[in-house]
């Protein structure tokens, strides 16, 4: 089910503002959970004569609500740009995947077979805030009356994309289940992350739950929900510089240079969230560093 209510307003002859509430609601999608789990304390299954396996039914429900705003400027005085902002929230069980549990974006699991609703949490890929600006600028030609400068310095085009967004949901785990969160306000190190400072989660804000010897599961549910925290946000700039050199009436040479992650900003993308591990809370993965690619193309 999809629903939206939007408004569009022309601010000038070349600039348009659009804003809208956009939402979706999904019911009766696939949800996978484990049946006949061993008891946390005794280690005995409810039905000792049966095996443990995956049970699939149509209990998955998803919900997404957002406010989406765009400011669009048509090419004027050599400049074109678009600004997009989204403030949204997606909620579901086990990540919100609507396909069978062995594929797609299924995340985590239902800890206890009968307690499905308590697992409701932000969906996989949920981003609270997202701002994207893209632009194209045709640089003016210096000394346009001179043929040499017009061919060499004229016709250059600069374009780019600037994106910043809040972090993705994090699942905190331990051996046998999920831990306790003692102090959620201080769970995240707000000064992280940079070179030499990669401790994103504060171990002192968490506590391991005892694991039963008979079951190898935590003796009770931990206080941590399915996705109680978020990973670091991401900010990135991609820039492109290009020019077309006319060779004849039907032939032209196109030169283009692209810089992905133009400022070589380190993007921390992975956090160790296993409290039982020795690297718990540390940033352990990053996105690609700056990539420069050159293209020379003959068009005819």
C-alpha positions in Angstrom: 0.0 0.0 0.0 1.4 3.4 -1.1 0.3 6.8 0.0 1.6 10.3 -0.8 0.6 13.9 -0.5 2.8 16.5 -2.2 3.0 20.1 -3.3 5.0 21.7 -6.1 5.7 25.4 -6.4 7.6 27.5 -9.0 9.7 30.0 -7.1 11.1 31.6 -10.3 10.9 30.9 -14.0 13.7 28.3 -13.6 13.5 27.1 -10.0 10.9 24.6 -8.6 10.3 23.5 -5.1 8.7 20.1 -4.4 7.8 18.7 -1.0 5.8 15.6 -0.2 4.9 13.0 2.5 5.6 9.6 1.1 4.8 6.3 2.8 4.3 2.6 2.2 2.8 -0.2 4.3 3.4 -3.8 3.7 1.6 -6.8 5.2 1.7 -10.6 4.8 5.3 -10.9 3.6 7.6 -13.9 4.3 9.0 -14.1 7.8 11.4 -16.8 8.8 12.0 -17.9 12.4 13.4 -21.0 14.1 11.0 -23.6 15.5 11.6 -26.1 18.3 14.5 -24.1 19.8 16.3 -25.6 22.8 15.3 -24.1 26.1 17.7 -21.4 27.3 18.2 -23.0 30.7 17.7 -26.8 30.3 18.9 -27.2 26.7 15.9 -29.4 26.0 13.6 -28.9 23.0 9.9 -28.4 23.4 9.5 -31.5 21.2 12.6 -33.7 21.9 11.6 -36.1 19.1 11.7 -33.4 16.4 14.5 -31.4 14.9 15.1 -27.6 14.9 14.4 -25.9 11.6 13.2 -22.8 9.8 9.5 -21.9 9.9 8.2 -19.5 7.3 4.8 -17.8 7.4 3.4 -14.4 6.3 4.0 -12.5 9.6 6.4 -9.9 8.1 5.1 -6.4 8.2 6.8 -3.3 6.9 6.2 0.4 7.4 8.0 3.4 5.8 7.1 7.1 6.3 9.1 10.0 5.0 9.2 13.7 4.1 10.9 14.3 0.8 11.9 17.7 -0.5 13.6 18.8 -3.7 14.8 22.1 -5.0 15.5 22.0 -8.8 17.2 24.7 -10.9 17.2 24.5 -14.7 20.3 25.5 -16.6 20.5 29.2 -16.1 23.7 31.3 -16.5 25.6 28.1 -17.1 24.5 26.5 -13.8 22.1 23.6 -13.2 21.6 22.0 -9.8 19.2 19.8 -7.8 19.0 19.5 -4.0 17.2 16.6 -2.4 16.5 16.0 1.3 14.8 13.0 2.8 13.8 12.5 6.4 12.4 9.0 6.8 11.8 6.0 9.0 11.4 2.3 7.9 10.3 -0.3 10.5 9.9 -4.0 10.2 11.0 -7.4 11.6 14.3 -9.1 10.7 15.3 -6.3 8.4 12.1 -6.1 6.4 13.0 -8.6 3.7 10.0 -9.8 1.7 11.8 -12.8 0.0 12.6 -16.2 1.5 15.0 -15.9 4.5 18.0 -17.4 2.7 18.3 -14.5 0.2 17.7 -10.8 0.2 18.4 -8.4 3.1 17.2 -10.7 6.0 19.0 -9.4 9.1 19.3 -11.2 12.4 16.5 -13.5 13.5 13.6 -13.8 15.9 15.2 -14.7 19.2 12.1 -16.5 20.6 9.6 -18.2 18.3 6.5 -16.7 20.0 7.8 -13.2 20.5 7.7 -11.7 17.0 6.4 -8.2 17.7 9.1 -7.4 20.2 11.6 -7.7 17.3 10.2 -4.6 15.5 13.1 -2.4 14.7 14.6 -0.2 11.9 14.8 -2.0 8.6 18.0 -2.9 6.8 19.1 0.2 4.8 17.0 2.6 6.9 18.5 6.1 6.8 17.0 8.9 8.9 18.5 11.9 7.1 19.8 12.1 3.6 20.9 15.2 1.6 22.1 15.0 -2.0 23.2 17.9 -4.1 24.1 17.4 -7.8 25.2 20.2 -10.1 26.5 21.0 -13.6 28.4 24.2 -14.3 29.5 25.4 -17.7 32.5 27.6 -17.1 32.6 30.9 -19.0 35.2 31.3 -21.7 37.9 33.8 -21.0 38.8 36.1 -23.9 36.1 34.6 -26.1 37.1 36.8 -29.0 40.4 35.0 -29.5 40.2 31.7 -31.3 43.0 30.0 -29.4 41.6 30.7 -25.9 38.1 29.8 -27.1 39.2 26.4 -28.2 41.6 25.6 -25.3 39.9 27.4 -22.3 36.3 27.4 -23.5 33.6 24.8 -23.2 34.8 23.3 -19.9 32.1 21.7 -17.8 32.3 20.9 -14.1 29.8 18.6 -12.4 29.5 16.8 -9.2 27.5 15.0 -6.5 27.7 15.8 -2.8 26.0 13.4 -0.5 25.7 13.1 3.3 23.5 10.7 5.2 23.1 9.3 8.7 24.3 5.9 9.6 22.7 2.5 9.1 21.2 0.4 11.9 23.6 -1.7 14.0 22.9 -5.1 15.6 24.8 -5.7 18.8 25.3 -9.4 19.6 27.2 -11.7 21.8 27.8 -15.5 22.0 24.3 -17.1 22.3 22.2 -14.0 21.8 22.2 -10.3 22.6 23.8 -8.4 25.5 22.5 -5.8 27.9 22.8 -2.1 27.2 23.6 -0.4 30.5 23.9 3.2 29.2 22.5 3.8 25.7 23.3 7.5 25.9 27.1 6.9 26.2 27.1 3.8 24.0 28.4 5.7 21.0 31.7 7.6 20.9 30.6 10.8 19.2 34.2 11.8 18.5 34.9 8.7 16.4 36.1 8.1 13.8 39.6 9.2 12.5 43.1 7.9 12.3 44.0 6.4 15.7 40.5 6.9 17.0 38.4 4.0 15.7 36.6 3.0 18.9 33.0 3.7 17.9 31.1 1.8 20.6 31.9 2.1 24.3 32.3 -1.4 25.8 31.6 0.0 29.3 28.0 0.8 28.2 27.3 -2.9 27.5 27.3 -6.1 29.6 27.4 -9.8 28.6 24.5 -11.9 29.5 25.4 -15.3 31.0 25.3 -18.2 28.6 23.8 -21.5 29.7 26.1 -24.5 29.4 23.3 -26.9 28.4 21.9 -24.6 25.6 24.8 -22.4 24.6 22.2 -19.6 24.5 21.9 -16.6 26.8 19.9 -17.6 29.9 17.5 -14.7 29.1 16.9 -12.1 26.5 19.4 -9.2 26.6 18.2 -5.7 27.0 19.5 -4.8 23.5 16.9 -4.7 20.8 17.3 -5.9 17.3 19.0 -2.7 16.0 19.4 -0.2 18.9 22.2 1.9 17.5 23.5 3.3 14.2 26.8 3.2 12.4 28.7 6.4 11.5 27.2 8.6 8.9 28.7 9.1 5.5 29.7 12.3 3.6 31.2 12.1 0.1 31.9 14.3 -2.9 32.3 13.1 -6.5 33.6 15.6 -9.1 33.8 15.4 -12.9 35.6 17.7 -15.3 35.0 17.5 -19.0 35.4 19.3 -22.3 34.5 18.7 -26.0 36.9 19.6 -28.7 35.2 20.0 -32.2 37.3 18.4 -34.9 35.0 18.9 -37.8 31.2 19.3 -38.5 30.5 15.7 -37.5 33.5 14.8 -35.4 34.4 15.8 -31.9 36.8 14.7 -29.2 35.4 14.4 -25.7 37.8 14.5 -22.7 36.5 13.7 -19.2 38.1 13.2 -15.8 36.1 11.7 -12.9 37.2 11.8 -9.2 35.2 9.5 -7.0 35.6 10.5 -3.3 37.4 13.6 -4.6 38.7 14.7 -1.2 39.8 11.2 -0.3 37.7 11.4 2.9 37.8 8.1 4.9 34.3 6.6 5.1 33.9 4.1 8.0 31.4 1.5 6.9 31.8 -1.5 9.2 31.7 -1.7 13.0 32.6 -4.9 15.0 29.3 -5.4 17.0 30.1 -8.8 18.7 30.6 -8.0 22.4 32.2 -11.4 22.9 35.0 -10.4 20.5 38.3 -8.6 21.3 37.6 -5.8 18.7 34.1 -5.0 19.9 33.0 -1.5 18.9 36.0 -0.7 16.6 35.6 0.5 13.1 37.0 -2.4 10.9 36.0 -1.4 7.4 36.1 1.6 5.1 34.8 2.5 1.7 37.1 3.0 -1.3 39.7 5.8 -1.2 39.8 8.4 -4.0 39.5 6.9 -7.5 40.5 8.9 -10.6 39.4 7.8 -14.0 40.2 9.5 -17.3 38.3 9.1 -20.5 39.1 10.2 -24.1 36.3 9.5 -26.6 36.1 10.2 -30.3 32.5 10.8 -31.4 31.4 10.8 -35.0 
